[in-house]
């Protein structure tokens, strides 16, 4: 099994769903919930970055690996 750095974000979300032992009938809903949670976390990070920036422009975190997904969710 590879580490979180070598895993794509959608695969990491699926791994989290599996890790939580989500029943099969609820897995799709859990994936949607975690995807929305990830999007909200990205927006919050962007807002915090904008608040700290002198020009008011926030930078969104790059969600390019499973490690970033694991950190944000």
Phi, psi and omega in degrees: 000134182279165179279175185293338180289331182266012184248137178286156181305315179297324178293321179295321177298317177296323177295321178296318177300317179294319180298328180280000180054047179289133178301150185303322181291342183252002185295318181296319178294322179292321176298315179297319179297314180292326177295317177295321178297320177297315180298319177296320179295321177296317179295321178294317178298321179295318179295320177295321178295321179293323180293328181272349183274138180294332180265359177080005179264122179266149176255127178284141176293146179276118180262087185239002180210165179294331179296321178294318178298315180297322180291319184282328183272000000 
